[in-house]
Amino acid sequence: MKKFAIIGAGLAGLACADELIASGHSVRLFDKARGPGGRMSTRRTDSASGQVSFDHGAQYFTARDPSFQSLIETWSDAGIVARWPAAGADAWVGVPTMNAPVKQLAGRHDVTWSAHIEALLKGEDGWHLKFREGALIEPFDHIILAIPAEQAADLLAPTGSEFAAIAAKTVSAPCWTLMLAYDEPLNTGKIILRDDGVIGWAARNSDKPGRMGPESWVVQAAPQWSIDHVENDQDAVAKILEDRLAELLGITLPAPLVRSAHRWRYARSGRTEFSALYSEEMQLGVCGDWLLGPRVECAWLSGTSLGKMIPT
């Protein structure tokens, strides 16, 4: 049995952990977030009309690979995912929030949240993780990185691994996301807007299965618009996106209960020729959707692929 540390407890890291534990290994996961989600994150906000939940990362996911389809059916039977026909016949969402499947997976693993790791240190006794507060005492036999390409490149660079160069050239696209909530449903029959020059996606989040609370909308800026405005002021971006939403819906928007913008610096991943990366010599592995493509399914497939690469 080998001891593994996985940096990143999103879908890729958790899928890899499932494979490693099934092979008899010991696994600990570390994530800088306060809780499960990754790009499938959900934000909860209190309002005058009650708590509002926003799926402010991935809006839905699809399943094309047979093994992932089988997992989705298991999740469906457990009531933590459901189809969302408004987004397409093959669209699925977490229930009651997008992060429900990730939360379930994380619940059966040893995960340390709010873990900000600054460096990887290789000693004679194995790998150590350097936190902001100092180094982790317990050494690990193997290190797995399941984080965005840019973050992986930074951590890998001092190790001399060729994986650092692969990660460095596989950049992610940013995305500005606006979250809006209202005390009454908006006077529109539209549920989803797509492919505008300013707004790439907007959806009535409260239309998704299992959602409770006030009327809520998630508005994601178009890819190029987000790139062009990535360093803009948060309030200015929120105003532009809100005004454009009103134009596209053809209505005057009331004053919102909640109005909050979030900048995803690493929103839409790139892709490579690899499903995952592993070095037996360095006892080092890398997985994530950025290796296969910008889809939720790709994160799970990459993590599963890496888990299968590692000898038992």
N, C-alpha and C positions, 0 to 999 in steps of 0.2 A: 504494500500500500504506500502510495506517494502522497505527500502533502502539497496541495495546490492553493495558491492565492489568485483569485480572479478580481481584477480591477474593472469595475463596471457591472452593475447588477440590473441592467436592462434585459431585454429579451435574449440577446446574443449570449451574454454572460450566464444567464440562468439556464439556457438550453445546453450550453457547454457543461455547466455544473451537473445537470441531470445525467448527461452521458458519463462523466467522470465518476460520479457516485455509483452509477449502475455498474461500472467496471471495478468497483471496490476501493476507489481512492477517497481521500479526505479533502474537503473543499471548504474554504472560507472566501466570502465575497466582500468587497469593499466598494462603496459608492459615495460620491460627494453629495448626492441629493439627500433630502430629508426623508424620502420615502420612495416606494416603487413607482416606476412609470417609464423613465427614459423619454424617448420620443413619443411614447404613448401616455404622457403625463396628463393628469387632470388637476385643475386648480379650483379650490373651493373658496368662495368669498361670501361673507355675511352682507346682507342688504336689509333695507327696511321691510321687505316682503319675504324675508327668510333667506336661507342659504342658497347660493347659486353655484352650480358646478359647470365648469367649462373644460371641454376636451381641447386644450390649446396646442396640442402637438398633432400627431397623426389623427386624421378625421375618421378613417375607416380602414379596413384591410381586406385583402382577398386571399384566397388559397388556391394555388395551382399545383403544387407538388403533392403527390398522394400522401406522403407521410405527414405533411402539415395539414392536409385536409382531414386526416384521421384525428389529429390533435384538436382541430376546430370542432369536430363532431363531439369529442369528449367534453370540450368546454361548453358546447351547446347543451348537452345533456345535463351538465352541472348548473346551467342557468347563468353562466357568467359571460356569454356572448349571445348575440342575436343578429339576425339579418336586418339590414336597413335598406329597404327597397328604394327609397328616395335617391340614394347614391348609386344604385345599380343592382342588378339581379344577383351579382356575386359579392356584394358589399356586406361586411360584418363589422359590428362594433362591440366593445366591451359593455357589460351591464352590471351595475347601474352606471358605471363610468368607464371610460376607455381603458383605464389602467387595471381593470378587474382581473384579466388573465395574468398580467405581470405580478399583481399582488398575490394571486394564488400561488404562482410558481415560487415567488420569494418567500412565502410563508413556510415552505418546507426546507429552506436552506439557512445556513448560518451567515447572515448578512449584517455588516456594520455600516450604518448610514452616517451621513455627514462626515465621511472619511476623506479628507483632502490629502492626497498623496503627491509629494513633490519630487520624489526620485526613487529609482530602483537601485539597490546596492547588492552586488554579488560578492559573497565571501566564501571561504572554504567550507562553511557549514550550510551554504545555500543562499537563497535570495532573502533580502530584507526590504521592507517598505519604509521609506522615510516620510513621515507625516509632518505637518506644520509644527506639531508639538514635539517631534523627535522620531527616532527610529523604532519600528516594531521589534520587540525582543525575539519573538518566535521566528525562526528561519523556515522557509518553504523550499521544497524540492523544485517546484516549477512555478513560473509566473505566467498568467494569462492576461492579456489586455483586451478588454471588450468595451472600448470607448471610441469616440469619434476619431477619425484619421489624424486631425491636427493635434489632438491631445496625445494620441499614441506616438506620433512623430517626436514630440517634445520629450516624452519619457524614455523613448527608445534611443534617441541620439547618443547619449553618453555610453550606452552599452556596446556600441560598435556593431550592432546588428544591421544587416542589410535591409531588414524590415522597416527601419526608420525611413529610408529613402522611398520605399513604396508608399508608406503612409504620407510622407511629406508632399508627394506629387498627386495625391488623390484628395483633392480639396472638396469641402462641402459648401453648398450655397446657403446663404443666410435667409431668414424669413421674418418679417414683421407680422405679428399676430395681434389683432384687436379683439377684446372681449367686451361684450355689451349685454346688459340685462335691463328689462323693463317690467313695470308693474302690471301691464296689460299686453296681450298679444298684438303684434304689429298688424296693421290693416293691409295685409298682402297675402296672396295665395302662394307666393313663391317660398320654396324651402331651401333651394340651393342655387347659387350663382357661380359661374365658372368663367375662366379665361378672359377676363377683362385686362386691359393694359395696366391698371392700378391694382385691382383686386383679382388675384388668381383663383380664390375660392372664398365663398361666404356661405354659411349654412345656419339654419335655425337649429342650434344644438339641442334645444328642448324638444325637438321633433323625434330625436333618437329614442329607441325602445328603452323603457325603464327609467327615463329621466323624470325628476321631480323638481318642484320649485318654480320660480318665475320664468317668464319668457327670456330666453338667452340666445345670443348669436355669437359665432366665432367667425372672424374675418381675417383671412390670410392674404397678405400682399402678393402680387405677382412676382415671380422669381427675379426678373431683371429690375423691377422697381425696388425690391428689397436690396439688391446689390447696390443700386445707385443711391439709396437713402440709408444705408446700414448705420452710418454714424450720426444720423439726424436726431434731433431732440424727440424724446418719447411723446410728449404732449402734442407736438406738431404733427408727428406721424399719425397719432390717434385721431386728430381732427381731420386730416386729409382722408383717411380711410373711412371715417364715419360719414363725412360729406359725400364721398363717392358711393357708399352703400345706399344712402338716401336717393341719390340720382338713379342708381340701377334698379332700386325697388319702386321708384316713381312715387314716393310718399315723403311727407315731412316726418322726420323721426322725433318722438317726444324726448324729453329729458331722461337720460338713462338712470336706473338705480345703481348700476355699476358701469364704469368705463375705464378699462385698463389695457395698456399695450405691453407686449412682451417681445423682446428681440431674441430670436433664436440665431445664434451665430453659426451653429452647425445643424441646419435643418434638413436639407436635402443632400444625401450622401452622393459621393461619386461611385465609381465601380472599377474593378480590376479584372485580371484574367484568373484570379485565385478565388477559391471559396473560403479559405482560411490559410494562415501561415503557421508553420511549426518547425522548430529547430530542436532536435534531440540533443545535439551537442551543447546548446546553450540552455536547454530546458526552459524554453520560452515559446509561447504561442500568442497569436493575435487573431481575433475574430470580430465581426461586426457587419452591419448592412453595407458599409462603404466598400467592402470587398466584392459584394455581389450585385448591389443595386439599391436604389432608394425605395424599398418596400418593406413593410413590417415582416412579411414572410422571409425576406432575405436575411434579416437579422437572426431569426430562428434557425434557418438552414446553415448559416455560417457557423454559429455556435455549435450546432449538432455535428457539422462536418469536422470541426476542430477536435471535439471530444472523441470522435471515431479515429482520428489520426494518431492519437497518443497511445503508445503501447500499454497494455494492461500489466 
